[in-house]
Amino acid sequence: MSSQRLESSAAPGLTCDLLVIGSGAGGLATAVTAAQLGLKVVVVEKEPQFGGTTAWSGGWMWVPRNPLARAAGIDEPLDEALAYLRHELGAQFDEARARTYLTQAPRMVEFFRRRTALQFIDGNAIPDFHGRSPHAGTGGRSVCAAPFDGRRLGARLQDLKPPLPETTLWGMGIASGRELRHFLDATSSPASFLYVARRVLAHARDRLLHGRGRRLVNGNALVAALAASALEAGVQILTAHPARRLLDKDGRVAGAEVISPQGPLTIEAARGVVLACGGFPHDAARKARLLPHAGPDGLGHHSAASPGNTGDGLRLGEAAGGRMATGLVQAAALAPVSLVPRADGSTGHFPHLIERAKPGLIAVRADGRRFVNEADSYHDFMQGLLAATPPGEPVQAWLVCDRDFFRRFGLGAAKPWPMPTRAWRQSGYLRQGRTLAELAAACGIDAAGLAATVARYNAMAAAGRDLDFGKGETPYNRIQGEARPGQPNACMAPLQRGPFHAVRVVAGSLGTFAGLRVDTQARVLDAQGQPVPGLYAAGNDMASLMGGHYPSGGITLGPAMTFGFIAGHHAAGVPLEPPAPTPAPAPTAQPQPRTEEAIACTTTNSPR
């Protein structure tokens, strides 16, 4: 055992069965599970509000063979999803952990559906990211947290981290799918206008009377439902309580010393401690070591994750004898991020997850040339940008669109018409030019290169085929796009009408993949591959099951929830059983996908 762990402490104390450090999906799923199984649980969170990056995410989880899909008649064998992972992960494929995940993830969903406040909507129309790969799913492998009534949290609603401001409308979260379409159609459809008007008025009333919106969606709904379930099961959630050191008792992790607003506080935990602190997206030193593009100071990587995720859990785990996983192909869940100037002088990080696939947008580097299929996943987009950036040059690109695209979709944090854009242009966040040449000058892009790229792209858009990068050729591309009458490619439209607009994107992420090595029970492993007694990891403190790959949306929150569920069972001493068999569906026609619920996958958390 490490000498950095506390043997004893004279600080005031609490006692519990299980201590969870961190309040995102992984931590809260562990806490709720353990409490439902009879344990006394305490959750500590370093930030003033609970929820972590999960509260900013899309709330999607990758769960093949989930109960909602099977109820809809989508009933694939486990080996199909396993074969997809085996192909996608290659040398990083861990069959034991993968089988455990694919077996227990559906059971996790059923557990929360039946025993907690958390409910789900299906993603039966959402495909896996890599549709050309063998065994890629075309739907039925995703679920999302259902909208949640924040009133169930009572006074603790004020302790819930609100959505990321730049992704909201006046602080109001907008759910992907049908709700997002209503907002996009509000100026052209009376029905959508009325829907949006009702949502905005209800949100304004809630903010006036209660200080924040109470209809919660996406990752905010996921955290709220988990927190409500935890509190109703007797879990104590302490915010503004950063963990400082782990306690050691007879060679076993048995609690932690945290810093409360009143001073040091010792929390003894008879069954152990769960590290769920969100990884290291804002730990400059570790980013410098594990993310080459971050530079020697680690500041070249701009994560959209919660600023409180500074590697605390990893340091605590390493001090207790745990070891970080090595050999991941990528240490972070990459995403293009734009840097958003805020009124208070700070900078927001906007993750570009959805608009890149819409028709009428291209991404170019300073030479004016495209470098990637813009409609591919955020992680693949960033991999393309990293590969296209010569050594020594900043990792950045420009998202470019015309007037028609901007009026319908907006660009980054700049909302579409009729929302005002003057402040975005004055701050330099949104660049504009009456012509492509003017836009190129405003951005520092090679004008001739941009003109040639747009001319070629427009010709390909008219023909409906991207000869350079295959945009719009996979199911994931197409569902992220927008099909229009007479338009042969849902992801392509010509850039024709000025003014033209652009936003700069830089290297960023939704979170990190590199974490502590764990076994199939979520127990942290030491240098010899043996469990550190009493120590678990969940969420992004746990080394990613995907080995640094990103095969589908929801591969962060799905494992976070599932291995939290597994850890809760292990800590409670309750064996995990295989999911109950589901009767085979009657032989009927394949159900039609519910595309109104699944136009865009924003996981996270994402989003992520």
Secondary structure per residue as TSV (DSSP state, phi and psi in degrees):
chain	resnum	aa	ss	phi	psi
A	1	M	-	360.0	144.7
A	2	S	-	-71.1	144.6
A	3	S	T	-70.9	-11.0
A	4	Q	T	-78.2	-8.8
A	5	R	S	-83.6	147.3
A	6	L	B	-74.7	131.1
A	7	E	S	-82.8	-32.8
A	8	S	-	-161.0	170.6
A	9	S	-	-155.8	143.7
A	10	A	-	-93.6	3.0
A	11	A	S	-69.0	155.1
A	12	P	-	-55.2	152.0
A	13	G	E	-137.5	162.8
A	14	L	E	-124.4	160.5
A	15	T	E	-128.4	147.7
A	16	C	E	-157.4	177.0
A	17	D	E	-85.3	-43.5
A	18	L	E	-136.2	130.3
A	19	L	E	-107.4	127.6
A	20	V	E	-112.0	125.3
A	21	I	E	-105.4	105.0
A	22	G	-	117.7	143.9
A	23	S	-	-127.3	28.9
A	24	G	S	-82.7	-163.1
A	25	A	H	-60.9	-43.6
A	26	G	H	-62.9	-46.1
A	27	G	H	-67.3	-46.9
A	28	L	H	-69.6	-34.7
A	29	A	H	-63.0	-40.2
A	30	T	H	-62.0	-47.3
A	31	A	H	-62.2	-45.4
A	32	V	H	-64.8	-44.2
A	33	T	H	-60.3	-50.3
A	34	A	H	-61.7	-40.7
A	35	A	H	-66.5	-39.4
A	36	Q	H	-63.4	-26.2
A	37	L	T	-94.0	9.1
A	38	G	T	104.7	3.6
A	39	L	-	-89.1	151.7
A	40	K	-	-87.9	121.7
A	41	V	E	-124.4	139.9
A	42	V	E	-121.6	133.7
A	43	V	E	-113.0	129.7
A	44	V	E	-116.0	140.0
A	45	E	-	-131.0	131.6
A	46	K	S	-72.6	-30.9
A	47	E	S	-82.8	163.3
A	48	P	S	-66.5	-19.8
A	49	Q	S	-128.5	150.8
A	50	F	B	-90.2	160.1
A	51	G	-	127.6	-28.9
A	52	G	G	53.6	-153.2
A	53	T	G	-65.5	-28.3
A	54	T	G	-55.4	-37.7
A	55	A	G	-65.2	-18.8
A	56	W	G	-99.4	-2.7
A	57	S	S	-86.6	177.3
A	58	G	-	-78.8	-13.8
A	59	G	-	80.4	13.3
A	60	W	E	-90.8	147.2
A	61	M	E	-131.9	134.7
A	62	W	E	-86.6	108.1
A	63	V	-	-137.4	83.7
A	64	P	T	-58.6	146.2
A	65	R	T	65.1	28.8
A	66	N	-	-71.9	158.6
A	67	P	H	-60.3	-32.5
A	68	L	H	-70.4	-38.4
A	69	A	H	-67.1	-43.8
A	70	R	H	-66.9	-34.7
A	71	A	H	-65.5	-26.4
A	72	A	T	-87.8	2.9
A	73	G	T	92.3	7.1
A	74	I	-	-95.5	98.8
A	75	D	-	-129.9	79.0
A	76	E	-	-89.3	153.1
A	77	P	-	-70.9	152.6
A	78	L	H	-55.9	-35.4
A	79	D	H	-66.0	-20.0
A	80	E	H	-67.3	-51.9
A	81	A	H	-65.1	-36.6
A	82	L	H	-63.0	-40.9
A	83	A	H	-66.1	-36.8
A	84	Y	H	-62.3	-45.9
A	85	L	H	-63.7	-41.8
A	86	R	H	-58.5	-43.0
A	87	H	H	-68.5	-45.3
A	88	E	H	-69.6	-38.8
A	89	L	H	-87.9	-23.3
A	90	G	G	56.4	-125.1
A	91	A	G	-65.1	-18.8
A	92	Q	G	-89.2	2.7
A	93	F	-	-71.7	124.6
A	94	D	-	-113.9	100.5
A	95	E	H	-62.0	-38.7
A	96	A	H	-63.8	-47.0
A	97	R	H	-68.6	-37.7
A	98	A	H	-65.0	-44.3
A	99	R	H	-64.4	-41.4
A	100	T	H	-58.6	-45.5
A	101	Y	H	-62.3	-51.1
A	102	L	H	-66.7	-24.9
A	103	T	H	-78.6	-42.5
A	104	Q	H	-92.0	-20.9
A	105	A	H	-61.0	-45.4
A	106	P	H	-61.8	-36.5
A	107	R	H	-67.2	-35.0
A	108	M	H	-59.2	-47.3
A	109	V	H	-59.6	-45.3
A	110	E	H	-65.1	-39.3
A	111	F	H	-57.9	-49.4
A	112	F	H	-71.2	-35.9
A	113	R	H	-60.0	-41.6
A	114	R	H	-87.1	-27.5
A	115	R	H	-118.4	-1.1
A	116	T	S	-137.9	-179.3
A	117	A	S	-78.0	-12.8
A	118	L	-	-77.4	122.9
A	119	Q	-	-120.6	168.1
A	120	F	E	-130.9	154.4
A	121	I	E	-113.8	152.2
A	122	D	E	-84.1	156.5
A	123	G	-	-117.1	47.6
A	124	N	T	-69.3	-10.1
A	125	A	T	-107.6	3.0
A	126	I	-	-90.8	121.0
A	127	P	-	-85.1	163.6
A	128	D	-	-66.8	161.3
A	129	F	S	-63.4	-39.4
A	130	H	-	-109.9	79.9
A	131	G	T	-67.0	-14.8
A	132	R	T	-85.1	-10.2
A	133	S	S	-79.8	148.0
A	134	P	T	-59.4	139.4
A	135	H	T	69.5	12.8
A	136	A	-	-63.2	140.0
A	137	G	-	-84.2	145.4
A	138	T	S	-103.2	4.1
A	139	G	S	160.1	167.4
A	140	G	S	84.9	6.3
A	141	R	S	-112.8	12.6
A	142	S	E	-133.5	147.1
A	143	V	E	-137.2	158.6
A	144	C	E	-134.6	152.7
A	145	A	E	-62.2	134.1
A	146	A	-	-73.6	154.5
A	147	P	-	-51.6	147.2
A	148	F	E	-132.4	140.5
A	149	D	E	-84.6	109.1
A	150	G	G	-63.5	-14.3
A	151	R	G	-62.6	-22.9
A	152	R	G	-66.8	-21.0
A	153	L	G	-80.5	-11.9
A	154	G	G	59.7	-137.5
A	155	A	G	-65.3	-22.0
A	156	R	G	-73.7	-5.2
A	157	L	G	-57.9	-33.1
A	158	Q	G	-68.6	-17.3
A	159	D	G	-90.7	-1.7
A	160	L	B	-84.4	127.9
A	161	K	-	-62.6	127.4
A	162	P	-	-72.3	168.2
A	163	P	-	-60.5	159.9
A	164	L	-	-58.3	121.9
A	165	P	G	-54.6	-41.0
A	166	E	G	-66.4	-19.5
A	167	T	G	-96.3	4.9
A	168	T	S	-111.6	171.3
A	169	L	B	-112.8	106.1
A	170	W	T	55.9	37.7
A	171	G	T	83.7	1.9
A	172	M	B	-96.6	122.1
A	173	G	-	-70.8	145.0
A	174	I	-	-120.1	123.7
A	175	A	-	-72.9	145.8
A	176	S	T	-69.6	163.5
A	177	G	T	89.9	-132.2
A	178	R	H	-59.6	-41.8
A	179	E	H	-65.1	-44.2
A	180	L	H	-59.7	-40.9
A	181	R	H	-62.1	-39.4
A	182	H	H	-58.8	-43.1
A	183	F	H	-65.9	-38.3
A	184	L	H	-68.8	-30.2
A	185	D	T	-95.7	6.2
A	186	A	T	-61.2	-29.6
A	187	T	T	-90.2	-3.0
A	188	S	T	-123.7	-12.6
A	189	S	-	-126.5	121.0
A	190	P	H	-57.9	-39.2
A	191	A	H	-64.0	-42.5
A	192	S	H	-68.0	-37.7
A	193	F	H	-60.0	-44.1
A	194	L	H	-65.6	-39.8
A	195	Y	H	-60.5	-49.0
A	196	V	H	-63.7	-41.6
A	197	A	H	-59.7	-43.6
A	198	R	H	-63.0	-43.3
A	199	R	H	-63.7	-44.5
A	200	V	H	-66.3	-43.3
A	201	L	H	-65.0	-41.8
A	202	A	H	-63.8	-39.8
A	203	H	H	-65.9	-42.8
A	204	A	H	-61.5	-41.1
A	205	R	H	-62.3	-44.6
A	206	D	H	-61.9	-42.2
A	207	R	H	-65.2	-38.7
A	208	L	H	-66.9	-43.1
A	209	L	H	-89.5	-30.1
A	210	H	H	-125.5	-3.2
A	211	G	S	88.0	-11.1
A	212	R	S	-165.2	164.8
A	213	G	-	-68.0	148.4
A	214	R	-	-113.1	-10.9
A	215	R	E	-90.0	111.5
A	216	L	E	-107.8	140.7
A	217	V	-	-135.2	169.9
A	218	N	H	57.8	-141.2
A	219	G	H	-64.4	-28.7
A	220	N	H	-63.2	-38.9
A	221	A	H	-67.8	-38.4
A	222	L	H	-61.1	-48.7
A	223	V	H	-64.2	-44.1
A	224	A	H	-61.6	-43.3
A	225	A	H	-66.1	-41.0
A	226	L	H	-65.5	-44.1
A	227	A	H	-64.8	-42.1
A	228	A	H	-61.6	-42.1
A	229	S	H	-63.6	-40.6
A	230	A	H	-63.9	-48.7
A	231	L	H	-63.5	-40.3
A	232	E	H	-67.5	-22.6
A	233	A	T	-92.3	5.7
A	234	G	T	92.4	8.9
A	235	V	-	-71.7	137.9
A	236	Q	E	-95.2	121.3
A	237	I	E	-110.3	114.8
A	238	L	E	-109.9	114.7
A	239	T	S	-92.4	165.0
A	240	A	S	55.0	41.9
A	241	H	-	-130.1	73.7
A	242	P	-	-66.6	140.8
A	243	A	E	-82.3	138.4
A	244	R	E	-108.2	-46.2
A	245	R	E	-147.7	155.0
A	246	L	E	-90.1	148.8
A	247	L	E	-91.1	144.3
A	248	D	E	-117.2	134.4
A	249	K	E	-140.1	111.1
A	250	D	T	56.1	42.3
A	251	G	T	78.2	17.8
A	252	R	E	-133.0	140.7
A	253	V	E	-67.3	123.3
A	254	A	E	-134.8	29.9
A	255	G	E	137.8	-164.9
A	256	A	E	-156.1	157.3
A	257	E	E	-99.1	126.9
A	258	V	E	-119.3	165.0
A	259	I	E	-106.8	108.7
A	260	S	E	-87.2	167.8
A	261	P	T	-58.0	-20.3
A	262	Q	T	-96.8	-4.5
A	263	G	E	129.0	-171.3
A	264	P	E	-59.5	142.4
A	265	L	E	-139.5	127.8
A	266	T	E	-95.8	129.8
A	267	I	E	-120.2	111.9
A	268	E	E	-89.9	135.5
A	269	A	E	-130.6	109.5
A	270	A	E	-65.9	-32.1
A	271	R	E	-96.8	-9.6
A	272	G	E	125.6	-170.5
A	273	V	E	-129.9	140.5
A	274	V	E	-112.9	123.7
A	275	L	E	-92.0	119.4
A	276	A	-	-146.3	56.2
A	277	C	S	-96.1	6.8
A	278	G	-	89.9	13.8
A	279	G	-	75.6	-152.8
A	280	F	S	-128.0	33.2
A	281	P	T	-63.5	-16.8
A	282	H	T	-122.6	26.7
A	283	D	-	-100.8	98.9
A	284	A	H	-59.9	-39.7
A	285	A	H	-65.1	-44.5
A	286	R	H	-72.4	-34.2
A	287	K	H	-61.3	-40.9
A	288	A	H	-61.7	-33.4
A	289	R	H	-79.0	-36.3
A	290	L	H	-107.8	-14.4
A	291	L	-	-121.9	96.9
A	292	P	G	-55.2	-36.2
A	293	H	G	-70.7	-14.3
A	294	A	G	-72.1	-15.1
A	295	G	-	82.4	171.4
A	296	P	T	-65.4	-20.8
A	297	D	T	-99.7	-2.5
A	298	G	S	75.6	3.8
A	299	L	T	-92.0	0.8
A	300	G	T	-87.9	10.6
A	301	H	-	-124.7	122.5
A	302	H	-	-115.7	90.0
A	303	S	-	-79.2	143.4
A	304	A	-	-86.4	5.8
A	305	A	S	-73.2	167.1
A	306	S	-	-58.7	136.3
A	307	P	T	-63.8	-17.6
A	308	G	T	-76.4	-7.4
A	309	N	-	-85.1	84.6
A	310	T	S	-116.8	26.2
A	311	G	S	81.6	16.3
A	312	D	H	-59.2	-46.4
A	313	G	H	-64.2	-36.1
A	314	L	H	-66.1	-41.7
A	315	R	H	-66.2	-40.7
A	316	L	H	-63.2	-43.7
A	317	G	H	-64.7	-41.4
A	318	E	H	-66.2	-38.1
A	319	A	H	-64.2	-25.9
A	320	A	T	-88.1	0.1
A	321	G	T	106.3	-2.7
A	322	G	-	-71.7	160.4
A	323	R	-	-127.7	142.6
A	324	M	B	-73.4	144.6
A	325	A	-	-71.2	145.6
A	326	T	-	-120.8	167.8
A	327	G	-	85.8	7.7
A	328	L	-	-70.0	143.6
A	329	V	S	-73.7	-22.8
A	330	Q	-	-152.5	135.0
A	331	A	S	-85.8	-7.4
A	332	A	E	-139.2	156.1
A	333	A	E	-84.6	90.4
A	334	L	E	-69.0	149.4
A	335	A	E	-159.2	144.5
A	336	P	E	-71.0	136.8
A	337	V	E	-130.9	136.8
A	338	S	E	-104.6	146.5
A	339	L	E	-94.0	117.4
A	340	V	E	-105.9	114.8
A	341	P	E	-66.6	132.2
A	342	R	-	-107.6	159.1
A	343	A	T	-62.1	-29.3
A	344	D	T	-85.3	5.3
A	345	G	S	93.2	-9.8
A	346	S	-	-82.6	176.2
A	347	T	E	-123.3	126.2
A	348	G	E	-90.8	157.8
A	349	H	E	-117.5	106.9
A	350	F	E	-94.5	120.1
A	351	P	E	-85.4	126.0
A	352	H	-	-90.9	94.1
A	353	L	-	-107.3	-29.0
A	354	I	S	-113.5	-48.5
A	355	E	G	-70.7	-16.3
A	356	R	G	-62.6	-26.3
A	357	A	G	-90.8	-7.5
A	358	K	S	-72.8	150.3
A	359	P	T	-70.1	128.0
A	360	G	T	111.6	16.0
A	361	L	E	-129.1	141.2
A	362	I	E	-130.8	161.3
A	363	A	E	-118.4	131.1
A	364	V	E	-134.3	155.1
A	365	R	-	-90.9	-173.7
A	366	A	T	-62.3	-22.3
A	367	D	T	-79.9	-1.2
A	368	G	S	83.7	5.2
A	369	R	-	-102.7	145.1
A	370	R	B	-69.3	157.0
A	371	F	-	-138.9	-1.4
A	372	V	S	-163.2	162.2
A	373	N	-	-75.3	108.7
A	374	E	T	-64.0	-23.3
A	375	A	T	-86.7	-6.1
A	376	D	S	-69.7	174.2
A	377	S	-	-61.7	158.4
A	378	Y	H	-56.8	-39.0
A	379	H	H	-66.3	-44.1
A	380	D	H	-67.0	-37.3
A	381	F	H	-56.4	-47.8
A	382	M	H	-68.8	-36.0
A	383	Q	H	-59.9	-40.4
A	384	G	H	-65.1	-40.4
A	385	L	H	-67.0	-42.1
A	386	L	H	-60.9	-41.9
A	387	A	H	-67.8	-30.7
A	388	A	H	-86.2	-11.2
A	389	T	S	-89.2	117.1
A	390	P	-	-63.3	151.5
A	391	P	T	-55.3	137.6
A	392	G	T	91.3	-15.1
A	393	E	S	-92.7	150.7
A	394	P	-	-66.7	143.6
A	395	V	-	-83.2	97.8
A	396	Q	E	-156.4	158.9
A	397	A	E	-152.4	173.4
A	398	W	E	-121.7	131.3
A	399	L	E	-89.9	122.8
A	400	V	E	-120.4	136.4
A	401	C	E	-147.5	170.9
A	402	D	-	-104.4	-174.8
A	403	R	H	-59.7	-45.1
A	404	D	H	-62.9	-43.2
A	405	F	H	-62.0	-47.1
A	406	F	H	-64.4	-39.7
A	407	R	H	-64.5	-30.1
A	408	R	H	-88.2	-44.6
A	409	F	H	-110.4	-17.1
A	410	G	-	70.9	-169.1
A	411	L	B	-153.5	113.0
A	412	G	T	62.8	-133.2
A	413	A	T	-74.7	-14.8
A	414	A	B	-79.1	117.4
A	415	K	-	-79.9	157.8
A	416	P	-	-71.2	170.1
A	417	W	T	-57.0	138.0
A	418	P	T	-99.8	21.1
A	419	M	S	-69.1	144.2
A	420	P	-	-70.1	150.5
A	421	T	-	-122.5	-3.3
A	422	R	H	-56.9	-45.3
A	423	A	H	-62.9	-37.5
A	424	W	H	-66.3	-37.4
A	425	R	H	-72.9	-39.1
A	426	Q	H	-66.2	-34.5
A	427	S	H	-76.3	-13.9
A	428	G	T	88.2	-1.5
A	429	Y	S	-66.2	-46.8
A	430	L	E	-103.3	119.3
A	431	R	E	-96.8	146.8
A	432	Q	E	-143.6	147.0
A	433	G	E	-150.7	141.7
A	434	R	S	-64.4	-30.0
A	435	T	S	-126.0	167.6
A	436	L	H	-61.4	-36.2
A	437	A	H	-64.3	-41.7
A	438	E	H	-64.6	-41.0
A	439	L	H	-63.8	-43.2
A	440	A	H	-58.7	-42.7
A	441	A	H	-64.8	-38.4
A	442	A	H	-67.3	-27.5
A	443	C	H	-101.3	-12.8
A	444	G	T	78.0	28.9
A	445	I	-	-96.4	144.9
A	446	D	-	-62.4	117.6
A	447	A	H	-66.2	-42.8
A	448	A	H	-65.7	-40.5
A	449	G	H	-63.5	-41.7
A	450	L	H	-66.2	-43.0
A	451	A	H	-61.0	-43.4
A	452	A	H	-65.7	-39.3
A	453	T	H	-64.5	-45.8
A	454	V	H	-65.5	-39.4
A	455	A	H	-61.4	-45.3
A	456	R	H	-66.3	-42.7
A	457	Y	H	-63.0	-42.9
A	458	N	H	-61.5	-39.2
A	459	A	H	-65.4	-41.7
A	460	M	H	-67.6	-37.5
A	461	A	H	-62.8	-40.2
A	462	A	H	-63.2	-35.2
A	463	A	H	-83.3	-16.8
A	464	G	T	83.7	16.9
A	465	R	-	-140.7	126.7
A	466	D	-	-89.0	99.6
A	467	L	T	-72.9	-15.5
A	468	D	T	-90.9	-42.0
A	469	F	T	-134.7	2.2
A	470	G	-	71.4	29.8
A	471	K	T	-62.1	131.4
A	472	G	T	87.1	10.5
A	473	E	-	-97.2	-7.4
A	474	T	S	-112.5	156.5
A	475	P	H	-56.7	-38.4
A	476	Y	H	-64.3	-43.7
A	477	N	H	-54.9	-49.6
A	478	R	H	-67.0	-38.7
A	479	I	H	-72.0	-23.1
A	480	Q	H	-81.5	-17.0
A	481	G	S	-83.2	-155.7
A	482	E	-	-148.0	107.1
A	483	A	-	-70.2	138.2
A	484	R	-	-134.5	148.2
A	485	P	T	-57.7	132.9
A	486	G	T	78.2	0.7
A	487	Q	-	-105.3	115.9
A	488	P	S	-74.0	-15.8
A	489	N	-	-133.2	119.8
A	490	A	T	-65.5	-14.1
A	491	C	T	-108.4	1.4
A	492	M	-	-131.2	135.2
A	493	A	-	-151.4	148.9
A	494	P	-	-67.7	150.0
A	495	L	-	-95.6	106.7
A	496	Q	-	-126.2	-42.2
A	497	R	S	-103.4	127.7
A	498	G	S	-81.9	165.5
A	499	P	S	-71.6	152.1
A	500	F	E	-96.9	150.9
A	501	H	E	-130.1	154.7
A	502	A	E	-151.8	149.4
A	503	V	E	-131.9	137.4
A	504	R	E	-83.4	133.9
A	505	V	E	-116.9	148.1
A	506	V	E	-128.4	175.1
A	507	A	E	-68.4	126.2
A	508	G	E	-152.1	-167.8
A	509	S	E	-159.3	168.6
A	510	L	E	-97.5	-8.2
A	511	G	E	161.6	-169.4
A	512	T	E	-119.6	153.6
A	513	F	-	-100.6	-35.8
A	514	A	-	-71.6	123.4
A	515	G	-	-151.5	-167.6
A	516	L	B	-72.7	138.8
A	517	R	-	-66.5	135.7
A	518	V	B	-135.7	164.2
A	519	D	-	-97.8	-169.9
A	520	T	T	-70.3	-10.0
A	521	Q	T	-101.0	10.7
A	522	A	-	68.5	19.1
A	523	R	E	-83.5	134.4
A	524	V	E	-68.1	137.2
A	525	L	E	-104.6	146.6
A	526	D	-	-91.9	-169.8
A	527	A	T	-64.2	-23.7
A	528	Q	T	-93.4	4.5
A	529	G	S	79.2	16.0
A	530	Q	-	-101.8	146.9
A	531	P	E	-62.3	136.6
A	532	V	E	-76.5	115.1
A	533	P	E	-54.8	128.9
A	534	G	E	80.7	9.4
A	535	L	E	-124.5	126.2
A	536	Y	E	-121.6	161.8
A	537	A	E	-137.5	145.0
A	538	A	-	-143.8	166.7
A	539	G	G	63.2	-144.6
A	540	N	G	-81.2	-0.9
A	541	D	G	-78.3	-18.2
A	542	M	B	-90.4	135.0
A	543	A	-	-55.5	134.0
A	544	S	-	-58.8	133.2
A	545	L	T	-57.2	-26.2
A	546	M	T	-87.2	0.0
A	547	G	T	63.3	24.2
A	548	G	T	93.1	3.0
A	549	H	-	-94.1	166.2
A	550	Y	-	-137.7	79.7
A	551	P	-	-80.2	-16.6
A	552	S	S	-164.6	159.3
A	553	G	T	-66.2	143.9
A	554	G	T	88.9	9.4
A	555	I	T	-82.6	1.8
A	556	T	T	-95.8	-55.6
A	557	L	H	-71.5	-33.2
A	558	G	H	-59.6	-55.9
A	559	P	H	-63.0	-34.9
A	560	A	H	-58.7	-48.8
A	561	M	H	-65.5	-42.6
A	562	T	H	-70.6	-46.1
A	563	F	H	-74.1	-23.0
A	564	G	H	-65.5	-43.1
A	565	F	H	-58.9	-43.4
A	566	I	H	-65.9	-45.9
A	567	A	H	-60.7	-40.1
A	568	G	H	-61.8	-40.0
A	569	H	H	-65.9	-44.5
A	570	H	H	-64.1	-44.1
A	571	A	H	-62.5	-33.8
A	572	A	H	-82.1	-7.5
A	573	G	T	72.4	25.3
A	574	V	-	-105.0	117.2
A	575	P	-	-63.9	145.5
A	576	L	-	-82.9	133.7
A	577	E	-	-109.7	154.6
A	578	P	-	-60.6	152.2
A	579	P	-	-59.1	144.6
A	580	A	-	-60.4	140.9
A	581	P	-	-63.4	141.7
A	582	T	-	-101.9	128.4
A	583	P	-	-57.1	142.5
A	584	A	-	-63.5	137.7
A	585	P	-	-67.4	153.2
A	586	A	-	-62.6	148.3
A	587	P	S	-70.6	97.4
A	588	T	-	-127.3	173.8
A	589	A	-	-65.3	151.1
A	590	Q	-	-58.0	128.2
A	591	P	-	-65.1	150.6
A	592	Q	-	-76.3	136.5
A	593	P	-	-63.2	144.9
A	594	R	-	-88.3	73.6
A	595	T	G	-65.8	-19.9
A	596	E	G	-67.2	-19.8
A	597	E	G	-99.1	-3.1
A	598	A	-	-145.4	41.0
A	599	I	S	-72.3	-37.1
A	600	A	-	-137.2	133.1
A	601	C	-	-100.4	115.2
A	602	T	-	-114.6	41.7
A	603	T	-	-77.9	164.0
A	604	T	S	-85.7	-127.1
A	605	N	-	12.4	49.6
A	606	S	-	16.2	360.0
A	607	P	-	360.0	120.0
A	608	R	-	-71.7	360.0
